Amino acid sequence: MSGIKKLAGQTLWYGVPTIASRFLGYLMNLSLPLLFAQPASTADLTQVYAIIPFLNIVFTYGLETAYFRFSQDYDQTKLYNTLSVSLIGSTIFFTALLFLFRGTIATAANLDNHPEYITWMAVIIFFDAISTLAFARLRQENRPKRYAFARIAGVLLNVIVVIFFLGILPKYLQNHPDSFLGNIYNKNTGIGYYLIGNICGSVLTFIILRKEFSQIRFHFDPAIWKKVMTYAWPLIIVGMGGMVNDMLSRLIYQHVVDLPEQEAKHELGIFGNIYRLAVLITIMIQAFRMAAEPFFFNRSKEEDAPRTYARIMKFFVIACCFMFLLISLYIDVFAWFFTAIHKPAWVEGLQVVPLLALGNIFLGIYYNLSIWYKLKHKNLTGAMITLAGAAITILLNILLIPKWHYLGAAIATFSCYLFMMIVSYKLGQKYYPVPYARKKLIAYIVLVVLLYGIHRGAVYFLDNHWFNLGLATALFLFFTWFVVQIERKELVKIPVIGKWIKSNG
């Protein structure tokens, strides 16, 4: 349990800023229905933010994970300098290519009306990429306060810029048309201020991390770099495949759905919004990974490491189950909200959110399972799993989106992550056996799906707001009680939670 406590502490330190920063960004994205009446007007933004993660994989090419892996084998200063020189040089080169081919990229992405989005996107990726190793070093050196400050400050500035230019300034200028502030506002930029806000946040983050950049010495060790790249290059495939699985549906949606352009943009805007609800689980997964990756590598040589990994998986799945219930049982709250603000178009497609959320649970389990190929230097095998998942994603999106629209995209995501999870588990048990509580984990997942089914069935026959919320809360509390009864012996050992369970046991 001491290992789990340590990971919980690291997740708190490094995960909370990640959750906070991403949740602020999530709230900003959720504000789209407040600022734009029609989802079609947000389709171009959805398209840009579907491209960015792919480019981030190329720009960083697995160096973050490799830094954690080799920091135990090489002098950390020499390793940091070598990888930083590599990262800075490649980032400048890749950014130059984006600027050179921005017109071609804009045409391919259906952004001919806004080619400036590609330029702004390139600036965002540039600053985010060169900050990657600085953040990794803060995590490796256990400097959470500076890490948290840099993360949250950038997102806060992003949010402030967007709110100011889209929420406050337009109304102010209507009443004060002669104000000097009119010189810095262009109403034609519209939703593009989301990207401008992102640029401001990324630049601020870079400025905050200037101390980490000033410590870089341009000393490049070819032997270290070659060793690192041998380990890291399959992670590019893993990352790209993962992004295909995560982003492809939004990237190709308007190209494969059999609708006129404006209707296709409308549905893409809707799908981008409903996907953000399921991403609440992904936020938790990301927070966990921030702490878990260095933790797993540091614990890998201990004799009880597999047992520790198994217990971590159990608590991770339980946490994901709670998040699934929170999203799926209270999904109607989002529908009521959009209806109340007279934006009924945004209610479309909410019924597929639970399926997307369940798929994201499988993704989180896969990330936990993936430690085996990173520890056993079988990154290429991990890449093959991800590529197979990407093939499933591509095929099902092309086949199902024209037929079932949002539901088709959700089924593709669900199927891909389910496949990757099962295959990774089977291979992991062969190369690096971990005593996962498989039957118990499956039981937890099946139970929350059944609770969701009970809720939807009951609400179908009695569609009343208060009954809906009351039943949702009762089912959520039932699952909480059930978990406490099953896991009591381990939960009482956890600080804060353990004291509460004892006092109520």
Backbone torsions as a table, in degrees:
resi	resn	phi	psi	omega
1	MET	NA	-25.3	-179.0
2	SER	-61.4	-37.9	178.0
3	GLY	-64.0	-41.1	179.5
4	ILE	-66.9	-39.1	177.1
5	LYS	-60.8	-41.7	-179.7
6	LYS	-63.6	-44.0	178.7
7	LEU	-64.7	-38.9	178.3
8	ALA	-61.4	-40.9	178.1
9	GLY	-64.4	-42.1	178.7
10	GLN	-67.2	-37.6	177.3
11	THR	-62.8	-37.9	178.5
12	LEU	-63.5	-46.9	-177.4
13	TRP	-67.4	-47.3	-174.4
14	TYR	-96.1	-23.7	-178.8
15	GLY	-80.8	-39.8	-177.6
16	VAL	-58.7	-46.4	176.4
17	PRO	-61.7	-35.3	177.6
18	THR	-65.2	-46.6	178.5
19	ILE	-61.7	-45.8	-178.0
20	ALA	-61.9	-47.9	-178.0
21	SER	-65.9	-43.7	179.9
22	ARG	-70.0	-33.5	179.8
23	PHE	-69.4	-36.8	174.7
24	LEU	-61.7	-44.8	176.2
25	GLY	-62.5	-38.3	178.8
26	TYR	-63.3	-44.7	178.9
27	LEU	-62.7	-36.9	178.4
28	MET	-64.4	-43.0	177.8
29	ASN	-66.3	-35.9	179.9
30	LEU	-68.0	-18.8	178.8
31	SER	-76.5	-7.6	-179.8
32	LEU	-52.2	-44.0	178.9
33	PRO	-63.0	-24.0	179.3
34	LEU	-74.8	-30.3	-173.9
35	LEU	-98.0	-25.8	-176.0
36	PHE	-129.8	121.6	-174.9
37	ALA	-69.0	-36.5	-175.4
38	GLN	-109.1	130.2	-179.8
39	PRO	-58.7	-29.0	-178.0
40	ALA	-58.3	-30.7	-178.3
41	SER	-69.3	-14.2	179.7
42	THR	-101.7	0.2	-174.6
43	ALA	-62.8	-39.8	-178.6
44	ASP	-64.5	-38.4	177.6
45	LEU	-65.0	-42.8	176.8
46	THR	-58.1	-39.9	-179.6
47	GLN	-64.6	-44.5	-179.8
48	VAL	-62.7	-45.0	-178.3
49	TYR	-76.3	-6.3	169.6
50	ALA	-85.9	-25.3	179.8
51	ILE	-81.3	-39.6	-173.2
52	ILE	-53.6	-46.9	-179.1
53	PRO	-60.6	-35.2	177.0
54	PHE	-61.5	-45.7	-179.0
55	LEU	-68.9	-33.0	176.9
56	ASN	-61.0	-36.5	178.0
57	ILE	-63.3	-44.6	179.9
58	VAL	-65.4	-44.2	-175.6
59	PHE	-66.0	-33.4	-175.7
60	THR	-102.4	-16.4	174.6
61	TYR	33.1	50.3	171.4
62	GLY	74.8	10.7	-174.4
63	LEU	-69.2	-30.7	-178.6
64	GLU	-63.8	-51.9	178.3
65	THR	-62.2	-41.2	179.6
66	ALA	-63.0	-35.5	178.8
67	TYR	-62.4	-43.7	177.6
68	PHE	-65.1	-40.4	-177.1
69	ARG	-65.3	-43.8	-172.1
70	PHE	-96.3	-2.8	177.6
71	SER	-66.8	-17.7	176.6
72	GLN	-86.4	-15.9	-174.9
73	ASP	-104.1	-25.6	-175.7
74	TYR	-124.9	162.8	172.9
75	ASP	-59.5	125.9	-171.9
76	GLN	-64.5	-35.3	179.1
77	THR	-65.5	-44.6	179.7
78	LYS	-65.5	-40.6	179.1
79	LEU	-64.9	-45.6	-178.7
80	TYR	-62.4	-43.5	179.1
81	ASN	-62.4	-46.5	-178.0
82	THR	-62.4	-47.6	-178.3
83	LEU	-70.1	-33.8	179.6
84	SER	-67.6	-42.1	177.2
85	VAL	-60.8	-44.0	178.3
86	SER	-61.0	-45.8	-176.7
87	LEU	-66.2	-44.5	-178.9
88	ILE	-63.7	-45.7	-179.6
89	GLY	-62.2	-46.6	-178.7
90	SER	-68.9	-34.3	179.6
91	THR	-64.9	-42.7	177.0
92	ILE	-61.1	-43.0	-179.0
93	PHE	-64.8	-48.8	-178.1
94	PHE	-65.8	-36.6	179.0
95	THR	-65.6	-39.9	177.3
96	ALA	-60.2	-39.2	177.4
97	LEU	-64.0	-40.3	178.5
98	LEU	-61.6	-43.0	178.7
99	PHE	-65.6	-39.1	-177.3
100	LEU	-66.1	-38.0	-175.6
101	PHE	-110.5	24.1	-175.5
102	ARG	-63.7	-32.0	178.0
103	GLY	-66.0	-43.8	178.8
104	THR	-63.9	-42.2	179.7
105	ILE	-64.3	-41.8	179.9
106	ALA	-60.9	-41.4	178.9
107	THR	-66.0	-43.9	-179.1
108	ALA	-64.6	-30.9	-177.2
109	ALA	-94.2	9.7	-179.3
110	ASN	63.2	34.4	-178.1
111	LEU	-116.4	31.4	-178.5
112	ASP	-59.3	-29.8	-179.7
113	ASN	-77.5	-14.9	-178.7
114	HIS	-138.7	64.4	179.1
115	PRO	-64.1	-21.1	178.6
116	GLU	-65.0	-22.7	177.9
117	TYR	-61.0	-35.8	179.8
118	ILE	-67.3	-40.2	177.8
119	THR	-62.5	-47.1	-179.9
120	TRP	-64.9	-38.3	177.4
121	MET	-60.6	-41.9	-179.9
122	ALA	-61.9	-39.3	179.3
123	VAL	-65.9	-42.8	178.6
124	ILE	-59.1	-49.7	-177.1
125	ILE	-63.6	-37.6	179.6
126	PHE	-57.4	-53.5	-176.6
127	PHE	-70.6	-35.2	178.3
128	ASP	-67.0	-39.6	-177.2
129	ALA	-66.7	-46.8	-176.2
130	ILE	-72.9	-11.1	175.9
131	SER	-87.3	-8.6	-172.3
132	THR	-57.8	-52.6	-176.3
133	LEU	-71.7	-29.5	176.4
134	ALA	-62.7	-43.4	176.5
135	PHE	-65.6	-40.6	179.4
136	ALA	-61.9	-38.6	179.6
137	ARG	-66.4	-39.5	177.3
138	LEU	-61.1	-40.1	178.0
139	ARG	-67.8	-42.9	-178.7
140	GLN	-64.8	-36.1	-178.8
141	GLU	-89.5	4.2	176.7
142	ASN	58.0	57.7	179.4
143	ARG	-120.4	72.1	-170.3
144	PRO	-69.4	-32.8	-176.1
145	LYS	-65.4	-44.6	179.0
146	ARG	-67.0	-39.7	177.5
147	TYR	-58.9	-49.6	-177.6
148	ALA	-63.0	-42.4	-178.9
149	PHE	-61.8	-45.7	-179.0
150	ALA	-64.2	-42.5	-179.0
151	ARG	-64.0	-51.9	-172.1
152	ILE	-73.4	-36.1	-179.1
153	ALA	-61.0	-42.3	179.8
154	GLY	-62.2	-43.7	-179.3
155	VAL	-69.5	-38.7	178.4
156	LEU	-59.9	-44.6	178.8
157	LEU	-64.1	-39.8	176.8
158	ASN	-56.0	-50.7	-179.0
159	VAL	-61.9	-43.6	-178.2
160	ILE	-61.5	-43.8	-179.9
161	VAL	-62.3	-45.2	-178.9
162	VAL	-64.3	-46.8	-179.6
163	ILE	-61.8	-40.9	-177.8
164	PHE	-65.3	-48.9	-173.6
165	PHE	-81.1	-24.3	-178.8
166	LEU	-107.8	-26.0	-176.2
167	GLY	-104.9	-35.1	-173.2
168	ILE	-104.5	-52.9	-171.6
169	LEU	-61.3	-42.8	-179.3
170	PRO	-58.3	-43.4	179.4
171	LYS	-68.1	-37.7	179.7
172	TYR	-63.5	-42.3	-177.3
173	LEU	-71.0	-24.4	174.8
174	GLN	-63.5	-37.5	-179.9
175	ASN	-89.5	-19.0	-179.6
176	HIS	-133.2	68.1	-174.2
177	PRO	-62.6	-21.5	-178.2
178	ASP	-93.3	5.3	-178.4
179	SER	-64.6	145.8	177.9
180	PHE	-63.4	-19.6	179.8
181	LEU	-65.3	-18.5	177.0
182	GLY	-63.7	-20.2	179.9
183	ASN	-73.6	-20.1	-178.2
184	ILE	-107.0	5.5	-177.1
185	TYR	-119.2	133.3	177.0
186	ASN	-126.8	111.0	-175.6
187	LYS	-64.3	-22.9	179.5
188	ASN	-72.6	-17.3	178.5
189	THR	-68.1	-38.1	174.5
190	GLY	52.1	-124.7	-176.2
191	ILE	-66.9	-12.5	176.1
192	GLY	-61.1	-18.9	177.5
193	TYR	-65.2	-20.3	172.7
194	TYR	-62.4	-42.0	179.3
195	LEU	-71.0	-39.1	178.1
196	ILE	-63.7	-41.2	175.4
197	GLY	-60.9	-39.8	178.1
198	ASN	-63.2	-40.5	177.1
199	ILE	-59.8	-47.0	-179.5
200	CYS	-59.3	-44.1	179.6
201	GLY	-64.4	-41.8	-179.7
202	SER	-66.9	-39.4	178.5
203	VAL	-66.0	-42.2	178.2
204	LEU	-61.3	-42.3	177.9
205	THR	-59.3	-43.6	177.9
206	PHE	-59.9	-42.3	-179.9
207	ILE	-65.2	-41.4	179.4
208	ILE	-62.9	-33.2	-178.7
209	LEU	-89.9	15.0	-175.6
210	ARG	-59.4	-30.2	178.7
211	LYS	-63.9	-42.0	178.7
212	GLU	-64.8	-36.8	179.0
213	PHE	-71.9	-35.2	-179.5
214	SER	-67.8	-19.1	179.2
215	GLN	-82.6	-8.0	179.8
216	ILE	-72.3	130.4	173.0
217	ARG	-112.2	134.5	-174.6
218	PHE	-78.6	62.8	175.8
219	HIS	-109.5	115.1	-175.2
220	PHE	-112.5	121.7	179.7
221	ASP	-103.3	105.2	-177.5
222	PRO	-59.1	-35.5	-178.1
223	ALA	-65.6	-44.5	177.6
224	ILE	-63.8	-45.4	-177.4
225	TRP	-60.7	-42.3	179.9
226	LYS	-63.4	-42.3	179.0
227	LYS	-63.6	-44.2	-179.4
228	VAL	-64.3	-44.1	-177.2
229	MET	-67.7	-32.1	175.6
230	THR	-61.3	-37.4	178.3
231	TYR	-77.0	-38.6	-167.1
232	ALA	-85.7	-28.2	-170.8
233	TRP	-61.1	-35.7	175.6
234	PRO	-63.5	-25.1	179.1
235	LEU	-66.8	-22.9	174.7
236	ILE	-64.8	-43.5	178.7
237	ILE	-64.7	-43.4	177.8
238	VAL	-57.9	-47.3	-178.4
239	GLY	-65.4	-44.5	-179.7
240	MET	-65.6	-43.0	176.6
241	GLY	-60.9	-41.2	178.2
242	GLY	-62.1	-40.0	178.8
243	MET	-69.1	-36.2	175.0
244	VAL	-58.3	-46.3	-179.0
245	ASN	-63.8	-36.2	-174.5
246	ASP	-85.5	-39.8	-168.4
247	MET	-109.3	-17.2	-169.9
248	LEU	-58.5	-40.3	-177.2
249	SER	-57.3	-40.0	178.7
250	ARG	-76.5	-29.7	-177.2
251	LEU	-71.5	-36.8	-174.7
252	ILE	-108.0	-2.6	-171.1
253	TYR	-50.2	-54.6	-174.7
254	GLN	-72.7	-10.6	178.8
255	HIS	-88.4	-24.8	-175.7
256	VAL	-109.2	-21.5	179.5
257	VAL	-71.3	138.5	-174.3
258	ASP	-87.7	72.6	-178.6
259	LEU	-142.0	157.3	171.9
260	PRO	-58.9	157.7	-172.3
261	GLU	-54.2	-46.2	-176.1
262	GLN	-67.1	-38.4	177.5
263	GLU	-68.6	-36.8	177.8
264	ALA	-63.7	-40.9	177.7
265	LYS	-65.8	-37.1	177.3
266	HIS	-59.4	-48.8	-178.3
267	GLU	-67.9	-36.4	177.9
268	LEU	-63.2	-42.1	177.2
269	GLY	-61.3	-41.2	177.5
270	ILE	-63.8	-48.3	-176.9
271	PHE	-63.9	-38.8	176.7
272	GLY	-60.4	-36.7	-179.7
273	ASN	-71.5	-44.7	-178.4
274	ILE	-69.8	-28.3	177.7
275	TYR	-65.7	-32.2	-179.8
276	ARG	-64.4	-28.8	178.4
277	LEU	-67.8	-43.8	177.9
278	ALA	-66.7	-26.2	-178.0
279	VAL	-68.8	-10.9	173.3
280	LEU	-55.4	-36.8	175.9
281	ILE	-68.6	-39.7	179.6
282	THR	-62.7	-34.5	177.2
283	ILE	-60.1	-44.6	178.8
284	MET	-64.5	-40.4	178.3
285	ILE	-61.0	-45.1	-179.3
286	GLN	-62.7	-42.0	178.1
287	ALA	-61.0	-42.4	178.5
288	PHE	-62.9	-43.5	-177.6
289	ARG	-64.2	-34.4	-179.9
290	MET	-57.0	-39.1	179.6
291	ALA	-88.7	-34.6	-170.5
292	ALA	-73.4	-36.6	-174.2
293	GLU	-60.5	-54.4	176.7
294	PRO	-65.0	-33.0	179.9
295	PHE	-63.3	-46.3	-179.0
296	PHE	-60.9	-43.1	-180.0
297	PHE	-66.3	-40.5	-178.6
298	ASN	-68.0	-29.2	-178.0
299	ARG	-92.9	-5.1	-169.0
300	SER	-62.7	-25.9	-176.7
301	LYS	-90.9	-3.6	179.5
302	GLU	-79.2	149.0	-174.1
303	GLU	-64.0	-36.3	-176.9
304	ASP	-95.3	18.8	-177.2
305	ALA	-56.5	-47.9	179.9
306	PRO	-58.2	-39.1	179.7
307	ARG	-66.2	-39.4	177.5
308	THR	-63.5	-43.5	179.3
309	TYR	-60.8	-38.8	-179.3
310	ALA	-64.3	-42.2	-179.3
311	ARG	-69.4	-37.0	176.6
312	ILE	-61.9	-43.3	178.6
313	MET	-58.5	-42.6	-178.2
314	LYS	-60.4	-49.0	-178.8
315	PHE	-69.2	-31.4	177.1
316	PHE	-64.0	-46.4	-179.8
317	VAL	-64.1	-40.3	177.1
318	ILE	-59.6	-44.8	179.1
319	ALA	-62.2	-41.2	178.4
320	CYS	-64.0	-37.3	178.5
321	CYS	-63.9	-41.7	176.3
322	PHE	-61.5	-42.1	179.7
323	MET	-65.5	-38.8	177.6
324	PHE	-60.3	-45.6	179.2
325	LEU	-64.1	-39.6	-179.9
326	LEU	-60.4	-40.6	-179.9
327	ILE	-75.0	-50.5	-170.6
328	SER	-74.1	-39.3	-178.2
329	LEU	-71.8	-27.7	-177.0
330	TYR	-109.7	22.7	-177.9
331	ILE	-63.1	-30.6	-178.9
332	ASP	-67.9	-20.8	177.2
333	VAL	-61.1	-39.5	178.3
334	PHE	-65.8	-39.2	178.4
335	ALA	-63.1	-43.2	179.3
336	TRP	-63.8	-38.0	-179.2
337	PHE	-62.9	-50.3	-178.4
338	PHE	-63.9	-36.1	178.2
339	THR	-68.0	-40.2	-178.2
340	ALA	-64.2	-32.9	-179.8
341	ILE	-92.2	14.2	175.7
342	HIS	60.4	41.4	174.5
343	LYS	-125.3	60.8	-173.6
344	PRO	-62.2	-24.3	-178.8
345	ALA	-60.4	-27.1	-176.3
346	TRP	-78.7	-7.1	-179.8
347	VAL	-78.2	-21.1	-177.8
348	GLU	-55.5	141.6	170.5
349	GLY	81.9	-2.7	-177.4
350	LEU	-61.8	-21.7	-177.1
351	GLN	-67.0	-17.5	-178.8
352	VAL	-92.1	-6.5	-177.6
353	VAL	-58.3	-45.6	179.0
354	PRO	-58.7	-36.8	177.7
355	LEU	-65.5	-41.6	175.9
356	LEU	-63.8	-40.6	-179.9
357	ALA	-63.8	-41.6	178.6
358	LEU	-65.0	-39.7	175.3
359	GLY	-60.0	-38.2	179.4
360	ASN	-70.3	-26.9	171.9
361	ILE	-63.5	-44.7	177.8
362	PHE	-60.7	-37.1	177.3
363	LEU	-63.1	-43.2	179.0
364	GLY	-62.7	-40.3	177.5
365	ILE	-64.2	-40.3	178.2
366	TYR	-60.3	-42.8	178.8
367	TYR	-60.9	-38.3	176.3
368	ASN	-64.9	-43.5	-178.9
369	LEU	-66.9	-28.2	-172.4
370	SER	-66.3	-8.2	-179.6
371	ILE	-61.3	-26.6	-175.9
372	TRP	-64.0	-42.5	-177.2
373	TYR	-78.1	-22.1	174.8
374	LYS	-74.8	-37.3	179.2
375	LEU	-74.5	-34.1	-176.7
376	LYS	-93.8	11.7	179.1
377	HIS	54.2	40.6	176.8
378	LYS	-115.3	45.8	-179.1
379	ASN	-61.0	-30.1	179.5
380	LEU	-65.5	-36.5	175.8
381	THR	-63.7	-42.4	175.7
382	GLY	-60.2	-38.1	178.2
383	ALA	-64.2	-38.9	179.4
384	MET	-65.4	-38.4	177.1
385	ILE	-61.5	-45.3	-178.4
386	THR	-66.2	-39.6	178.8
387	LEU	-64.8	-38.9	176.8
388	ALA	-62.9	-41.4	176.1
389	GLY	-62.6	-39.4	179.1
390	ALA	-64.1	-38.4	178.5
391	ALA	-62.7	-41.2	176.9
392	ILE	-62.6	-43.8	-179.9
393	THR	-60.3	-48.3	-178.1
394	ILE	-61.3	-49.3	-177.3
395	LEU	-61.5	-48.7	-176.9
396	LEU	-69.0	-35.2	177.2
397	ASN	-63.8	-43.7	-179.5
398	ILE	-66.0	-37.6	-177.5
399	LEU	-79.8	-38.5	-168.4
400	LEU	-97.3	-31.3	-178.7
401	ILE	-60.8	-44.9	178.5
402	PRO	-60.6	-28.6	-175.3
403	LYS	-89.8	-46.2	-172.1
404	TRP	-119.8	4.5	174.3
405	HIS	56.7	-120.8	-177.3
406	TYR	-56.9	-43.4	-176.9
407	LEU	-62.8	-38.7	178.3
408	GLY	-62.0	-42.8	178.0
409	ALA	-64.8	-39.7	179.9
410	ALA	-66.5	-40.2	178.6
411	ILE	-63.9	-39.1	178.2
412	ALA	-61.5	-45.1	179.2
413	THR	-63.4	-47.3	-179.9
414	PHE	-59.3	-47.6	-176.6
415	SER	-64.7	-40.8	-179.7
416	CYS	-61.7	-50.5	-176.3
417	TYR	-69.1	-33.0	175.7
418	LEU	-63.6	-44.6	178.4
419	PHE	-61.3	-47.6	-177.8
420	MET	-62.7	-40.6	179.6
421	MET	-62.1	-46.9	-177.0
422	ILE	-65.9	-45.9	-178.4
423	VAL	-65.5	-42.3	179.6
424	SER	-64.3	-38.0	178.0
425	TYR	-63.5	-46.6	-178.0
426	LYS	-61.9	-47.4	-179.0
427	LEU	-70.0	-37.8	179.4
428	GLY	-61.7	-39.8	179.4
429	GLN	-67.7	-22.2	178.0
430	LYS	-80.0	-44.2	-174.3
431	TYR	-95.2	-28.0	-178.3
432	TYR	-149.0	78.8	-174.4
433	PRO	-61.3	130.5	176.5
434	VAL	-127.7	131.0	-175.8
435	PRO	-79.0	65.4	179.1
436	TYR	-66.2	143.6	176.5
437	ALA	-80.7	71.1	-169.7
438	ARG	-57.5	-50.2	-176.8
439	LYS	-62.7	-39.7	-179.6
440	LYS	-67.5	-40.8	-179.2
441	LEU	-65.9	-42.1	177.5
442	ILE	-62.7	-40.1	-179.8
443	ALA	-61.9	-42.2	179.0
444	TYR	-61.5	-44.9	-177.8
445	ILE	-66.1	-44.6	178.9
446	VAL	-61.5	-39.4	-178.3
447	LEU	-63.7	-45.4	-178.1
448	VAL	-67.3	-32.8	176.1
449	VAL	-66.4	-40.5	177.4
450	LEU	-63.8	-40.9	178.7
451	LEU	-62.8	-40.1	176.6
452	TYR	-63.6	-43.0	178.5
453	GLY	-61.5	-41.4	176.9
454	ILE	-60.2	-43.7	-179.0
455	HIS	-62.7	-47.5	-178.1
456	ARG	-65.3	-38.9	178.9
457	GLY	-63.4	-43.4	-179.4
458	ALA	-66.3	-42.5	-178.9
459	VAL	-66.8	-30.5	178.7
460	TYR	-61.4	-38.7	-177.8
461	PHE	-86.6	-24.5	179.3
462	LEU	-136.4	88.3	-175.4
463	ASP	-87.4	83.7	179.3
464	ASN	-131.8	133.7	-174.4
465	HIS	-56.1	-49.4	-174.4
466	TRP	-70.3	-36.7	175.2
467	PHE	-64.0	-41.5	179.3
468	ASN	-57.5	-52.3	-177.8
469	LEU	-68.1	-40.1	-179.1
470	GLY	-63.3	-45.8	179.4
471	LEU	-66.2	-40.6	178.4
472	ALA	-58.2	-45.8	-179.6
473	THR	-65.9	-40.3	179.4
474	ALA	-63.3	-42.3	180.0
475	LEU	-68.5	-36.8	177.5
476	PHE	-64.1	-43.6	179.2
477	LEU	-67.5	-34.6	177.2
478	PHE	-62.0	-44.8	179.5
479	PHE	-64.4	-38.6	177.3
480	THR	-60.2	-47.5	178.5
481	TRP	-60.2	-42.8	-178.5
482	PHE	-61.9	-45.7	180.0
483	VAL	-63.0	-43.0	179.8
484	VAL	-60.3	-41.7	-180.0
485	GLN	-65.2	-40.6	-177.3
486	ILE	-75.0	-39.7	-172.4
487	GLU	-106.7	17.4	-173.3
488	ARG	-53.3	-45.7	-175.8
489	LYS	-58.7	-34.9	-179.8
490	GLU	-88.0	-34.7	-177.5
491	LEU	-67.0	-32.5	-179.1
492	VAL	-67.0	-16.5	179.8
493	LYS	-85.3	-9.5	-177.9
494	ILE	-88.1	131.2	179.5
495	PRO	-55.6	147.6	179.0
496	VAL	69.7	-61.8	-179.7
497	ILE	-61.4	-43.0	-178.7
498	GLY	-60.9	-41.0	179.7
499	LYS	-64.4	-39.1	-179.6
500	TRP	-66.4	-42.3	-179.5
501	ILE	-65.4	-41.7	178.4
502	LYS	-60.9	-44.1	-175.8
503	SER	-70.9	-18.9	179.7
504	ASN	-112.0	6.8	-176.5
505	GLY	-81.9	NA	NA
